[in-house]
Amino acid sequence: MQINNKLIGKNVLITAGAQGIGEAITKHFIECGANVAIHYFSSADTANKLTEYATSKGQKAVAISGDLTKEEDANALVENTVSKLGSLDILINNAGSLVARKLLNEMETGFWHKVMDINMTSMMLVTRASITHLAKNKNSSIVNLASLAGRKGGHPGSLAYATSKGAILTYTRALSTELGPQGTRVNAVAPGLILGTSFHNTHTTKESAAKTTAGIPIQRAGNADDVARAVLYLASEYDGFITGATLDINGGVYNM
């Protein structure tokens, strides 16, 4: 991978940073010389290995567990990050899940709230706890993970997930206006079909993946590194003019 020199010594918090796309994002930040706080919920082994790798390169790193739908865990994550790294330059809001596929006529109210809390409420809680720390830097950055489902509505059974990811698109635009005066840029990425992740291994059949891939103009599915490179670009443009934007990473399936 190409090294992004702008990230050397920067302090980065990545939620769900030890699996799938989050793991790839964490690895890319480490390779670029950043210090990392790696949040995890169930991937302790991977989080600890990533921490060991970063420290072996002379960089600061910490792995922190937590349920980010709980306010106290979200607050503790940010405080532990700043305590270990010293400050916070970049926040990557990656945590999220489809949970399960359910059509509206079979959806319990509790399921709806669960999906919204995992994808949207957790993002709000972590961001709210982070903004005062981000404001202490002349230039700081937030990148939110949305989804192609938030653009197109997703496949049947992903109503709650797609709705929450669509909300992240609006949240990103609104927050960029709110945090612009403090020097914090806020952007999002919206990945399409990214194979090789637990998300699609769990929720996407081989037949569905093949059908979707056949309709992608560049004739391949994406991978986690495709997303990680875009996240690093948006996060590292400290003197940039991009904020409130969503970068679509889908091989041309959806474009505006």
Secondary structure as GFF3:
##gff-version 3
##sequence-region A 1 256
A	DSSP	three_ten_helix	5	7	.	.	.	ID=ss1
A	DSSP	beta_strand	11	14	.	.	.	ID=ss2
A	DSSP	alpha_helix	20	31	.	.	.	ID=ss3
A	DSSP	beta_strand	35	40	.	.	.	ID=ss4
A	DSSP	alpha_helix	44	56	.	.	.	ID=ss5
A	DSSP	beta_strand	61	65	.	.	.	ID=ss6
A	DSSP	alpha_helix	71	85	.	.	.	ID=ss7
A	DSSP	beta_strand	90	93	.	.	.	ID=ss8
A	DSSP	three_ten_helix	104	106	.	.	.	ID=ss9
A	DSSP	alpha_helix	109	116	.	.	.	ID=ss10
A	DSSP	pi_helix	117	121	.	.	.	ID=ss11
A	DSSP	alpha_helix	122	134	.	.	.	ID=ss12
A	DSSP	beta_strand	140	145	.	.	.	ID=ss13
A	DSSP	alpha_helix	148	152	.	.	.	ID=ss14
A	DSSP	alpha_helix	159	179	.	.	.	ID=ss15
A	DSSP	three_ten_helix	180	182	.	.	.	ID=ss16
A	DSSP	beta_strand	184	191	.	.	.	ID=ss17
A	DSSP	alpha_helix	198	203	.	.	.	ID=ss18
A	DSSP	alpha_helix	206	214	.	.	.	ID=ss19
A	DSSP	alpha_helix	224	236	.	.	.	ID=ss20
A	DSSP	beta_strand	246	249	.	.	.	ID=ss21
###
